Amino acid sequence: MPRPYSGGMVTGPRLRDALDDIPPYRAGKPAVPVPGVTPYKISSNENPYPPLPGVLEAVAEAAARMNRYPDPAATALVEAIGERFDVPAEEVAVGTGSVALLSQVALSSAGRDDEVVFGWRSFEAYPIMTRIAGARPVTVPLTSDARYDLDARYDLEALGDAVTDRTRLVLICTPNNPTGPAVHREELHRLLDRIPDDVLVVIDEAYREFVRDPDVPDGLEIFRDRSNVAVLRTFSKAYGLAGLRVGYAVARPPVAEALRKTAVPFGVSVVAQAAAIASLNAEAELLTRVESLVAERKRVLDALRSQGWPVPDSQANFVWLPLGEATMDFTNTCMQAGLSVRPFAGDGVRCTVAEPEANDRLIDICGRLRAQGGHSPGAAGP
């Protein structure tokens, strides 16, 4: 019950007003069982392949030490990442997935009255983490309406125009989640030439391993030439460790140190550290699996385009259907067929490239809808 105090009536703990405008992060839903069919979940950007045997052995061995705290500095993992990507250990920070590092970046660089600039639609954690830090998100529309030229990429010229004296952080998701296209080398350099050196630019490359476009730069290539650039990557996608939550940042020593200061102590578990190291050691075999997913991506894109769907290019492990107001109808149709997809109401649907059988079902559903004239691509758009 409310109780009196000197300033009025108390009904419960006071929470920050800023939280009122922050939506909860919404993860992809599992498929609903449907009689007679195998359910498939393509609503989360996961690797459909299980961990390699060597990784499972490393996990089992590490699990036997779970009664002990993990190394808070993740020393062995940091050294392994540094060796793999030819960067000094002081320029590497690890966290519980790249989304946690994103939060640490926001807390480290932006606060009250500061601005964080990023494209939209993009990774939905961006505005959430920005507001939690107390800063103001500044969203820049993607390049044009996907109904017409199928672009849906970051508009880097407009992004540069949005940078002001209050900007402390610029986020670039490439390939962009949830639409799929990636930014190109020359346009990225043009943008960086416009941004002051005291503004941190984070290149979010959660899907880097799936990129095949030669015009898309490796973020580490950009990092080596720019003092205000940091790169975020993850072991959740290509490496198949989504359930263990481990990602890493490569940044200049002052930024990397700030990320370590804002991290939750002991956040990356003993098991996660061991699995990530084992995955780096098994990288060649893991990336062979990635090649099969890239081939499946092309197959899905070609099939959907041949049916008449306006699908943007994707350099990630998912495809994007810009369905506009038909988004939820399409999502429900898939759910009734035992297939869960990731809807963004009013904009479109993201579909992860998964097992061939799951991809076949998506192609089949889209083909039947197209033949029936349902969820017409001509009417689709954000």
C-alpha positions in Angstrom: 0.0 0.0 0.0 1.1 3.6 -0.5 2.7 5.1 2.6 3.1 8.8 3.4 6.4 10.6 3.5 7.4 14.3 3.6 6.9 14.8 -0.2 3.7 12.9 -0.7 2.7 9.2 -1.1 5.2 6.4 -1.9 3.9 3.6 -4.1 7.2 1.9 -4.8 10.9 2.4 -5.6 11.7 5.4 -7.8 13.1 4.3 -11.2 14.8 6.5 -13.9 12.3 8.4 -16.0 14.5 7.6 -19.0 13.4 4.0 -18.8 9.8 5.0 -19.8 10.8 5.4 -23.4 13.0 2.3 -23.7 11.4 -0.8 -25.2 12.6 -4.2 -24.1 14.9 -6.0 -26.5 12.8 -8.6 -28.4 14.4 -11.8 -29.4 13.3 -14.1 -32.2 10.5 -16.5 -31.2 10.7 -20.3 -31.5 8.5 -22.1 -34.0 5.1 -23.2 -32.8 4.7 -27.0 -33.3 2.4 -27.9 -36.2 1.1 -31.4 -36.7 2.9 -33.3 -39.4 5.8 -30.9 -40.0 9.2 -30.3 -38.4 9.3 -26.8 -36.9 12.2 -24.6 -37.8 13.4 -21.4 -36.1 14.8 -18.8 -38.5 13.9 -15.9 -36.4 17.3 -15.6 -34.7 20.6 -15.2 -36.5 22.1 -18.4 -35.2 24.4 -20.9 -36.9 22.4 -24.1 -37.5 25.4 -26.3 -37.2 26.4 -27.7 -33.8 29.8 -26.9 -32.3 32.7 -28.9 -33.7 33.9 -31.9 -31.6 37.1 -30.2 -30.5 35.1 -27.2 -29.2 32.7 -29.5 -27.3 35.7 -31.2 -25.7 37.1 -27.9 -24.6 33.7 -26.9 -23.2 33.4 -30.2 -21.2 36.9 -29.7 -19.8 36.2 -26.1 -18.8 32.8 -27.1 -17.3 34.7 -29.2 -14.8 36.2 -26.0 -13.4 32.9 -24.1 -13.1 33.2 -23.9 -9.3 36.0 -21.3 -9.9 35.6 -17.8 -11.1 36.8 -17.2 -14.7 39.8 -15.1 -15.4 38.3 -11.6 -15.3 40.8 -10.3 -17.9 40.2 -13.4 -20.2 43.9 -13.3 -20.7 44.3 -16.4 -22.9 41.3 -15.5 -25.1 42.5 -11.9 -25.5 46.0 -13.2 -26.5 44.4 -15.7 -28.9 42.3 -12.9 -30.6 45.3 -10.6 -30.8 47.5 -13.3 -32.4 44.7 -14.3 -34.8 44.1 -10.7 -36.0 47.6 -9.3 -35.5 46.7 -6.7 -32.9 48.3 -6.1 -29.5 46.5 -7.5 -26.5 46.0 -4.0 -25.1 43.8 -3.2 -28.1 41.4 -6.2 -27.4 38.5 -6.2 -25.0 36.0 -9.1 -24.6 32.4 -9.1 -23.4 29.3 -11.2 -23.1 28.5 -10.9 -26.8 29.0 -7.9 -29.0 25.7 -6.5 -27.7 27.3 -6.2 -24.2 30.3 -4.5 -25.7 27.9 -2.2 -27.5 26.4 -1.2 -24.1 29.9 -0.6 -22.8 30.8 1.5 -25.8 27.7 3.7 -25.2 28.4 4.0 -21.5 32.0 4.9 -22.1 31.5 7.5 -24.8 28.1 9.2 -24.5 26.0 10.6 -21.6 23.4 13.2 -20.9 22.9 15.7 -23.8 25.3 13.7 -26.0 24.2 12.2 -29.3 24.7 8.8 -30.9 24.2 8.6 -34.6 23.3 5.4 -36.6 21.3 4.3 -39.6 17.8 3.0 -39.3 16.4 0.5 -39.5 19.4 -1.2 -38.0 20.2 -3.3 -35.0 17.4 -2.7 -32.5 19.8 -2.6 -29.5 21.3 0.7 -30.7 18.6 3.0 -29.5 18.1 0.9 -26.4 21.7 1.1 -25.3 21.9 4.8 -26.3 19.0 5.7 -24.0 20.3 3.5 -21.2 23.5 5.6 -21.3 21.4 8.7 -21.1 22.3 9.9 -24.5 20.0 10.8 -27.5 19.7 8.5 -30.5 19.9 10.2 -33.9 18.6 7.9 -36.6 19.4 8.3 -40.3 17.2 6.6 -42.9 18.7 3.8 -45.0 19.5 4.5 -48.6 16.1 4.9 -50.3 12.9 2.9 -50.3 13.6 -0.8 -50.6 10.5 -1.1 -52.8 12.2 0.6 -55.7 16.0 -0.1 -55.9 16.4 -2.9 -53.2 19.2 -1.0 -51.6 18.4 -0.6 -47.8 22.0 0.2 -47.0 23.5 2.7 -44.6 23.5 6.2 -46.2 26.9 7.3 -45.2 26.7 10.8 -46.7 23.5 11.4 -44.7 25.1 9.9 -41.7 28.0 12.4 -41.9 25.5 15.2 -42.3 23.9 14.1 -39.0 27.1 14.5 -37.0 27.0 17.6 -34.8 29.1 19.1 -32.0 27.0 16.9 -29.6 27.9 13.7 -31.4 30.1 11.4 -29.3 29.5 8.1 -31.0 28.7 6.9 -34.6 27.6 3.3 -35.1 27.9 1.6 -38.5 26.3 -1.9 -38.8 27.9 -3.6 -41.8 26.4 -5.9 -43.0 23.3 -4.2 -41.7 21.0 -6.1 -39.4 18.2 -6.7 -40.4 18.4 -5.7 -44.1 21.7 -7.4 -45.1 23.7 -5.0 -47.3 27.1 -3.8 -46.3 28.9 -0.5 -46.7 31.7 -0.1 -49.3 35.3 0.9 -48.8 35.4 4.3 -50.6 32.2 5.6 -49.1 33.3 4.6 -45.6 36.6 6.5 -46.0 34.8 9.5 -47.2 32.6 9.4 -44.1 35.5 9.0 -41.8 37.3 11.9 -43.4 34.4 14.1 -42.3 34.1 12.9 -38.7 36.2 14.7 -36.0 38.9 12.7 -34.4 37.3 13.0 -31.0 34.1 11.2 -32.1 34.3 7.4 -31.7 33.2 5.4 -34.8 32.3 1.8 -34.1 32.1 -0.6 -37.0 29.8 -3.4 -35.9 30.8 -6.5 -37.9 28.8 -9.3 -36.3 28.4 -10.9 -39.7 31.9 -10.2 -41.1 32.7 -13.9 -41.9 29.7 -14.1 -44.3 30.9 -11.1 -46.5 31.9 -12.0 -50.1 31.6 -8.6 -51.8 35.2 -7.4 -52.5 34.2 -3.8 -52.2 33.3 -4.3 -48.5 36.3 -3.5 -46.3 37.5 -5.5 -43.4 36.9 -3.3 -40.4 40.3 -4.1 -39.0 41.8 -2.7 -42.2 40.0 0.6 -41.4 40.9 0.4 -37.8 44.7 0.3 -38.5 44.5 3.6 -40.3 42.1 5.6 -38.1 42.7 6.6 -34.5 39.0 7.0 -33.7 37.7 3.7 -35.1 36.8 0.6 -33.1 35.5 -2.8 -34.4 33.0 -5.1 -32.7 32.8 -8.8 -33.6 31.2 -11.9 -32.1 31.5 -15.6 -31.7 27.8 -16.0 -31.8 27.2 -16.2 -35.6 29.8 -17.9 -37.8 31.5 -19.6 -34.9 28.2 -21.0 -33.5 28.6 -20.0 -29.9 25.4 -18.0 -29.5 24.4 -19.8 -26.4 27.7 -18.9 -24.6 27.7 -15.1 -25.2 31.2 -14.0 -26.1 32.2 -11.2 -28.3 35.2 -8.9 -28.7 36.2 -5.4 -29.6 39.4 -4.1 -31.2 40.1 -0.5 -30.3 42.9 1.9 -29.4 44.2 1.3 -25.9 42.3 4.1 -24.1 39.0 2.9 -25.7 39.7 -0.8 -24.9 40.5 0.1 -21.3 37.3 2.1 -21.0 35.4 -1.0 -22.3 37.1 -3.1 -19.6 36.2 -0.6 -16.9 32.5 -0.7 -17.9 32.3 -4.5 -18.2 30.5 -6.7 -15.7 33.3 -8.4 -13.6 33.7 -12.1 -14.5 31.1 -11.7 -17.3 32.7 -14.0 -19.9 32.4 -17.5 -18.3 35.1 -20.1 -18.0 33.2 -22.2 -20.6 32.8 -19.3 -23.0 36.4 -18.4 -22.9 37.5 -22.0 -23.6 35.0 -22.4 -26.4 36.1 -19.2 -28.1 39.7 -20.2 -28.0 38.9 -23.7 -29.3 36.8 -22.1 -32.1 39.7 -19.9 -33.2 41.9 -23.0 -33.3 39.3 -24.8 -35.4 38.6 -21.7 -37.6 39.4 -23.3 -40.9 36.8 -26.1 -40.4 34.3 -23.7 -39.0 34.6 -21.4 -42.0 34.0 -24.3 -44.3 30.5 -24.5 -42.7 30.2 -20.7 -43.4 30.8 -21.4 -47.1 27.8 -23.7 -47.1 25.7 -21.1 -45.5 26.9 -18.5 -48.1 25.9 -20.9 -50.8 22.5 -21.4 -49.2 22.1 -17.6 -49.0 22.6 -17.3 -52.7 20.1 -20.1 -53.4 17.5 -18.4 -51.2 18.1 -15.0 -52.7 17.9 -16.3 -56.3 14.7 -18.3 -55.6 12.9 -15.3 -53.9 14.0 -12.9 -56.6 12.8 -15.3 -59.3 9.4 -15.4 -57.6 9.3 -11.6 -57.8 10.1 -10.6 -54.2 12.0 -7.4 -53.8 14.9 -8.8 -51.7 18.0 -6.5 -51.1 21.5 -7.9 -51.4 22.7 -9.6 -48.2 26.2 -10.1 -47.1 25.1 -11.7 -43.8 23.5 -15.0 -42.8 19.9 -13.8 -43.4 17.6 -12.2 -46.0 15.2 -9.4 -45.7 11.7 -9.1 -47.1 10.5 -5.5 -47.1 6.8 -6.2 -46.5 5.6 -3.0 -44.9 2.1 -3.4 -43.6 1.9 -7.0 -44.7 4.7 -7.9 -42.3 2.6 -9.5 -39.5 0.3 -11.3 -42.0 3.4 -12.9 -43.5 4.8 -13.8 -40.1 1.6 -15.5 -39.1 1.5 -17.5 -42.4 5.0 -18.8 -41.7 4.1 -19.6 -38.1 1.1 -21.7 -39.3 3.5 -23.6 -41.5 5.9 -24.4 -38.6 8.4 -21.7 -39.5 9.3 -18.8 -37.2 10.7 -15.6 -38.8 11.7 -12.3 -37.2 9.1 -9.5 -37.9 9.7 -5.8 -37.6 6.1 -4.5 -37.6 5.5 -2.1 -40.4 8.9 -2.6 -42.0 9.6 -6.2 -43.0 10.7 -9.7 -42.0 14.2 -11.0 -41.5 14.8 -14.7 -42.3 18.0 -16.4 -41.2 19.6 -18.7 -43.6 19.5 -22.1 -41.8 19.2 -25.8 -42.6 18.4 -26.4 -46.3 15.0 -27.9 -45.2 14.1 -24.7 -43.4 15.2 -22.6 -46.4 13.1 -24.8 -48.7 10.1 -24.2 -46.5 10.6 -20.4 -46.7 11.0 -20.6 -50.5 7.9 -22.7 -50.7 5.8 -20.4 -48.6 6.9 -17.3 -50.5 6.2 -19.1 -53.8 2.7 -20.0 -52.8 1.9 -16.5 -51.6 3.3 -15.0 -54.7 1.2 -17.3 -56.9 -1.9 -16.4 -54.9 -1.1 -12.7 -55.1 -0.8 -12.4 -51.3 1.6 -10.1 -49.5 2.3 -8.5 -52.9 5.9 -7.2 -53.3 4.5 -4.3 -55.3 2.8 -3.1 -52.1 5.7 -3.8 -49.8 8.0 -1.3 -48.2 9.0 0.2 -44.9 
